[in-house]
Amino acid sequence: MVVRPVLCRRFIGRAEELDYLDEKRRAASRSRGALVLIAGEAGIGKSRLMAEFCTRLADLRWRVAYGSCLEHAQRPYGPILDVLSRIEPAEGRSLPAAANKGDQLDAIVDRFTQAAAKRGIVVVVEDAHWGDTATLELLAVLAPKLESMRMLVLVSYRPTEKAADDGWHAALARIERGARSGRIDLAPLAGRELENFIDEAVRDYRVPDDTRRAVAGTSDGNPFFAEELLKVAVERHSGAPGLAPESSELPLSVRSTLLERWHRLPESDRRVLSHAAVIGRSFELSLLVKTLQLDEGDVLSSLRRARDVQLIDADANAFRFRHALSRDAIYSAYLGAEVAPLHRRIALALETEANRDDTLEGLAYIGGPRTTPSVRLAITSWRAMPPRASTRTTTQSFFTGGPSSRRYWVRASRARSSRNSPIVSMRSAPPSACMRRSA
């Protein structure tokens, strides 16, 4: 079978960002250059934005030169030397001789000054979060000199991907403070722009409207995630061999991207986030502490580090995974035999909060996508049972099954038509889908 890419080939949205870059380019044409930082998470469209902008310069006689930082092959000034070798092929990638580091930085800046005097230049440095400190320091020295140069420098990076490196972050702060520096924080696509993006990506395929809406919600407006999820949807609806019609498996490309930051956390932090993922996309500190049986301060420390790398958002004692897909990726790392005891532990912890109106709804959700129909019968049984029935009775029924479960199921079925509970019809679904129903 031929697997064809599912891509949105037409550029969608980002009009404000393109106008801003063009404004900076016009100023640079008058020798008022600038450096623009373009920040955003993986897959949000940083490279696509810069490529679209540079494509529009084709008829304006601007020279465009690219340099990329490599994740596992950092080179001192690597992307800058790549750019210079493209601007001045005769000079190559050699560094000018210098007595010290400051003189060397000045010599590199002089090469840019001489090149920009001949012709306007757009310099694109991609993935600066993988760059070395020397590259950021050079950009910090170059930025203020752009004030009298016909040059626009675009630097993309992921704000949360750089490990602790005081020199790198100090250089980035110097760049941001500069008078000739600007910044674009790329937000997810939303509303009509996201709908247009999805429609354009699958314009040659038959994908149901409800699937398109599901992809829009699950991707959280991230273009890369949307394209990868649409690819799975296209394969599923085309009857691709080996792919179950209702498969909830995340594409490997999405899963590996989402777990990059999670894998870099200490083991203790990963354990906390794994338990949180079993609870749901949104979770409360008190329940997480009870489930882990750890000191609250230790759990908060782990959550603080997860927040710092933008895996979760925090609001008072409530927390939420930044992406539903991040939660799904962490959850899917468990084997079924591993996750069942966690569901039970969380459910038992919820029992201590039996005075809360949403306790049984929580139990029904915590049952998880891998459990039997007894998860659904828990909530329906509760709605059909007499007020004196205990939470523990219902909890035990959907974790142990047996005759009592079947009796409750019959009683709940009889009550369904009059109760009209949305949870009665909850079907086994990926964690993110369950979360959307229960949120």
MILONU-959535 format. One record per residue (C-alpha): residue in one letter; z, x, y. Coordinates in steps of 0.05 Angstrom, whole numbers, plus 5000, padded with zeros to 4 digits. Layout:
aZXY;...
END
This chain:
m500050005000;v498250255070;v504250225117;r501750135188;p505950265249;v508549685289;l508349915361;c508049605430;r502149995457;r502149665526;f507449905574;i512349335588;g517149285646;r520649855683;a516949685747;e522849875792;e523550555757;l516150705762;d516250525836;y522150995847;l518651575812;d512251445852;e516351445916;k519152125897;r512152375879;r509352165947;a515052525982;a513653145939;s506353135962;r509153256032;s513153856007;r519453435999;g520453535924;a526153265881;l529353285813;v530452615778;l535252545719;i533151995670;a539151795628;g539451315569;e541251245496;a536651425439;g530550975435;i531550645503;g524750895529;k525951525569;s519951905541;r515551285546;l517351195620;m515751915637;a509251905597;e507051265632;f508551555700;c504852205685;t498851815658;r498151465725;l497452145759;a490952305723;d486552165784;l491252485835;r490153225819;w497453345800;r498853855747;v503653615693;a507454105649;y512153925593;g518054295562;s522754035507;c529654235486;l530354305411;e536454035374;h537554615326;a533755175362;q536755275430;r533255815470;p535756095537;y531255775589;g526855545531;p523754915561;i523055235630;l519155825601;d514755335563;v513254985628;l511655635664;s507055865608;r503055225618;i502855285693;e501156025693;p498156205625;a496756915647;e504157045658;g506156755591;r513456635573;s516157305594;l522257335639;p521857745702;a526158375702;a532658295740;a539058685752;n543558085739;k543457345721;g543257105793;d537157535808;q533757295745;l534756565764;d531956705833;a525957045803;i524356445759;v525055975818;d520256425857;r515056335803;f515555575811;t515055645887;q508656055882;a505555565832;a507354945874;a504255265935;k497455225901;r497854515874;g502853945866;i506653995800;v510553495758;v515353845710;v517953445651;v524053705613;e525753265553;d532253205514;a536553635560;h542753425519;w540153925467;g538954455519;d543055085529;t547655195589;a542955715619;t537355185625;l541954695661;e544455255707;l537255425724;l535654705741;a541954685785;v539355295823;l532255005827;a534154305852;p536054475924;k529954925932;l525454335918;e526554085989;s520754516012;m516454495950;r510754045924;m514253935858;l517653365822;v522253525763;l523952985712;v529653125664;s531452645608;y537952655569;r542752225530;p549452195568;t553752165505;e550152655460;k552653325487;a558553625452;a564253915494;d561054465536;d564454565603;g558855005630;w553354505612;h557153915643;a558954325705;a551554485715;l549653755706;a554953555758;r551954065807;i545053755797;e547553045808;r551153245873;g544953555902;a541453235962;r534653295927;s537052985863;g536352265839;r538151895775;i535351325734;d539850985683;l535150625636;a537849955614;p535649555553;l529849085560;a531948365569;g529347665580;r521947575588;e520548325586;l523748375517;e519847765493;n513348065518;f514948725485;i516048395417;d509947945424;e505648545441;a508248955383;v506548425331;r500348135364;d496148305302;y501148025252;r503947345234;v511447375248;p515346725255;d518546565321;d525546545291;t524547255265;r522347485334;r528447175365;a532947505312;v529848185326;a530948085401;g538247935390;t539648465338;s536049035375;d540148915438;g533849055478;n532949765452;p525249855445;f525650345387;f530449905347;a526049295361;e519749645336;e523149895272;l526149215257;l519448885270;k516149365221;v520949135167;a519648405185;v512048515180;e512748845112;r517348295088;h512647735109;s506748095080;g510148135012;a511048885010;p513049104939;g520249304930;l522648944993;a526848334979;p524847735023;e531947685051;s533548425051;s538548625105;e537649365095;l537049745160;p530850185168;l532650915153;s530051125222;v534750635257;r540650795212;s540151545222;t539551465297;l545551005301;l549951455258;e548652105295;r554652035340;w559051735285;h557852335240;r560052815295;l566952495301;p572852765262;e574252455194;s580352095221;d576151755275;r570751555226;r575951225182;v578550815241;l571450595260;s569750435188;h575649955183;a573749655250;a566649545224;v569449135166;i573248705215;g567048555256;r563148745317;s569048525359;f576048705337;e583148715364;l587649325366;s593548965333;l589448755272;l586349445265;v593249785267;k595949305214;t589949435169;l590250185175;q597850225174;l597550775225;d601250915290;e598150525348;g597651155390;d593551505337;v588850915330;l588050875406;s586251615409;s580751505358;l578150905395;r578251285461;r573851825430;a569151295402;r568750985472;d567251655504;v561051725460;q559250995474;l559950745403;i564750195427;d566649845492;a573849695509;d577149125548;a584749095548;n586649035474;a579848775453;f574349245430;r567049145412;f561649575380;r556549735433;h550949545386;a551249035330;l546749515292;s551850085299;r556949655266;d552049465211;a550150195198;i557450405191;y559049795147;s553049925101;a555650615085;y560850285039;l559650114966;g561349414946;a567249664904;e569950024966;v569349455015;a572448894974;p579649174979;l578649265054;h576648545063;r582748325025;r587448775065;i584648515130;a585147795107;l592447895087;a593748195156;l590647585188;e595447135150;t601147395193;e597547075252;a597246395220;n599146045284;r592546235315;d587145705315;d581846205294;t585546515235;l581646145181;e575146235217;g576846975218;l578346955143;a571746635129;y568147185168;i572347755141;g570247535071;g564047925087;p556747875067;r557948134996;t562847604974;t561546964934;p561046254960;s568646244958;v568446555027;r565245925054;l569945475014;a575945795047;i574345495114;t571644835087;s577744775041;w582244885100;r578944335140;a579443855081;m586644035060;p592943675082;p596543985143;r602144225097;a597544685057;s599045415072;t594245955096;r596146385036;t593945834988;t587045825019;t586646575023;q588346664951;s583346134931;f577346494961;f579447184938;t581246984867;g576746384853;g578545964792;p579645224782;s583345124847;s577345414884;r572644934851;r577244344868;y577644564940;w570044634942;v569143924917;r574043664968;a570844055024;s563943815005;r566243095010;a569043235079;r562943615104;s559043025131;s564842795175;r567443475196;n560743765217;s563444475218;p558245015232;i561945485185;v560945015126;s553545215124;m554645955137;r550246345088;s550847045064;a547747475119;p547748175148;p554148325186;s550648265254;a548047585237;c554947345215;m557747615279;r552847235322;r554746595287;s562246715294;a562447015363;
END
